[in-house]
Amino acid sequence: MSFARFRNFLFFLSLFPGLLSPRLLAAAEVTVLLSDDKVAYNEALGGLENIVPGSMVFNMKGDSDLGRQILRQIRSEHPRVLVTIGARAADLARSETPEIPLVYCMVVNPDEYNLSGENITGVKLQIPPFDQFNFIKQMLPKVKIIGTIYDPAGSKYLVDLAREAASQLGLVLLDYPITSQQEISGEVKKLIGKIDLFWLIPDTTIISRDSFKYILTATIENEIPMLTFSSNLAKSGALISLSPDYRSSGLLAGKMAREILGGKSPREVKPLYPEREIALNLTAAESLGIKIPEQIKRKAKYVY
């Protein structure tokens, strides 16, 4: 980096104090852009920095205009790899700096943001349906039919994967599409009496305080266990959650960045999934008459 460019870079930082971690080097090969100040994003950043220390770190603070300004500066510095943490940062980087190899992490549904292509790879913030259903087979061997509701606009990709996973595991998935929260109660009622387990997925059309309360009440009253994606929902009454480990997301993103630095193209580095965290609600288990195996309890990070 020339002295003039470095001076301009310092001037840019002076306009936005606090965007860059003071520990990081100006000429780092890996640059990181965070979507916002969230505990989860910082956990992922900690994992990333364990693998690629000395990266240049920016935070767009949830501001897309600021994100574009940062990306213009990043573009001028020509990093070899750009790692984004959070969906908004990934979406902006895809459109603003397409020539820089991109590794995304902390994105639930990469397809929703068109995060694919020759120069893009990353870590999906989800546990593959096959892994979820396989875990359920071990924990609840009597489960044969799984039910879910979903909005095809945002979750078709996940449900398609889940149908295939269920088939491979000798299970049946009953999935009912909806397009608004007003349809939830009707579709849930259709599932009652047909399923052994309700699978609540991270679909923004479905998830709200009221909809969760309704689904939880309906499933408990009909003695149907619920598998979900968040330990907070398990704490609130769902039987079990399988959720991604945020630090693991960052660790994997760092390893992928190192592979690209080592000469691989992003298309040669396949997208990955983070390690899982298990949360169990023993009160829910007792009310459902379910005895959770001790080996499952020992694996759980959270037990409520």
HUWO-V588082 format. One record per residue. RES is the residue in three letters. SS is DSSP state (A for helix, B for strand, O for the rest). Layout:
BEGIN
[[RES,SS] [RES,SS]]
END
This chain:
BEGIN
[[MET,O] [SER,O] [PHE,A] [ALA,A] [ARG,A] [PHE,A] [ARG,A] [ASN,A] [PHE,A] [LEU,A] [PHE,A] [PHE,A] [LEU,A] [SER,A] [LEU,A] [PHE,O] [PRO,O] [GLY,O] [LEU,O] [LEU,O] [SER,O] [PRO,O] [ARG,O] [LEU,O] [LEU,O] [ALA,O] [ALA,O] [ALA,O] [GLU,O] [VAL,B] [THR,B] [VAL,B] [LEU,B] [LEU,B] [SER,O] [ASP,O] [ASP,O] [LYS,O] [VAL,A] [ALA,A] [TYR,A] [ASN,A] [GLU,A] [ALA,A] [LEU,A] [GLY,A] [GLY,A] [LEU,A] [GLU,A] [ASN,A] [ILE,A] [VAL,O] [PRO,O] [GLY,O] [SER,O] [MET,B] [VAL,B] [PHE,B] [ASN,B] [MET,O] [LYS,O] [GLY,O] [ASP,O] [SER,A] [ASP,A] [LEU,A] [GLY,A] [ARG,A] [GLN,A] [ILE,A] [LEU,A] [ARG,A] [GLN,A] [ILE,A] [ARG,A] [SER,A] [GLU,A] [HIS,O] [PRO,O] [ARG,O] [VAL,B] [LEU,B] [VAL,B] [THR,B] [ILE,B] [GLY,O] [ALA,A] [ARG,A] [ALA,A] [ALA,A] [ASP,A] [LEU,A] [ALA,A] [ARG,A] [SER,A] [GLU,A] [THR,O] [PRO,O] [GLU,O] [ILE,O] [PRO,O] [LEU,B] [VAL,B] [TYR,B] [CYS,B] [MET,B] [VAL,B] [VAL,O] [ASN,O] [PRO,A] [ASP,A] [GLU,A] [TYR,A] [ASN,O] [LEU,O] [SER,O] [GLY,O] [GLU,O] [ASN,O] [ILE,B] [THR,B] [GLY,B] [VAL,B] [LYS,B] [LEU,O] [GLN,O] [ILE,O] [PRO,O] [PRO,A] [PHE,A] [ASP,A] [GLN,A] [PHE,A] [ASN,A] [PHE,A] [ILE,A] [LYS,A] [GLN,A] [MET,A] [LEU,O] [PRO,O] [LYS,O] [VAL,O] [LYS,O] [ILE,B] [ILE,B] [GLY,B] [THR,B] [ILE,B] [TYR,B] [ASP,O] [PRO,A] [ALA,A] [GLY,A] [SER,A] [LYS,A] [TYR,A] [LEU,A] [VAL,A] [ASP,A] [LEU,A] [ALA,A] [ARG,A] [GLU,A] [ALA,A] [ALA,A] [SER,A] [GLN,A] [LEU,O] [GLY,O] [LEU,O] [VAL,B] [LEU,B] [LEU,B] [ASP,B] [TYR,B] [PRO,B] [ILE,O] [THR,O] [SER,O] [GLN,A] [GLN,A] [GLU,A] [ILE,A] [SER,A] [GLY,A] [GLU,A] [VAL,A] [LYS,A] [LYS,A] [LEU,A] [ILE,O] [GLY,O] [LYS,O] [ILE,O] [ASP,O] [LEU,B] [PHE,B] [TRP,B] [LEU,O] [ILE,O] [PRO,O] [ASP,O] [THR,O] [THR,O] [ILE,O] [ILE,O] [SER,O] [ARG,A] [ASP,A] [SER,A] [PHE,A] [LYS,A] [TYR,A] [ILE,A] [LEU,A] [THR,A] [ALA,A] [THR,A] [ILE,A] [GLU,A] [ASN,O] [GLU,O] [ILE,O] [PRO,B] [MET,B] [LEU,B] [THR,B] [PHE,O] [SER,O] [SER,A] [ASN,A] [LEU,A] [ALA,A] [LYS,A] [SER,O] [GLY,O] [ALA,O] [LEU,O] [ILE,B] [SER,B] [LEU,B] [SER,B] [PRO,B] [ASP,O] [TYR,A] [ARG,A] [SER,A] [SER,A] [GLY,A] [LEU,A] [LEU,A] [ALA,A] [GLY,A] [LYS,A] [MET,A] [ALA,A] [ARG,A] [GLU,A] [ILE,A] [LEU,A] [GLY,O] [GLY,O] [LYS,O] [SER,O] [PRO,A] [ARG,A] [GLU,A] [VAL,O] [LYS,O] [PRO,O] [LEU,B] [TYR,B] [PRO,O] [GLU,O] [ARG,B] [GLU,B] [ILE,B] [ALA,B] [LEU,B] [ASN,O] [LEU,A] [THR,A] [ALA,A] [ALA,A] [GLU,A] [SER,A] [LEU,A] [GLY,O] [ILE,O] [LYS,O] [ILE,O] [PRO,O] [GLU,A] [GLN,A] [ILE,A] [LYS,A] [ARG,A] [LYS,A] [ALA,O] [LYS,O] [TYR,B] [VAL,B] [TYR,O]]
END
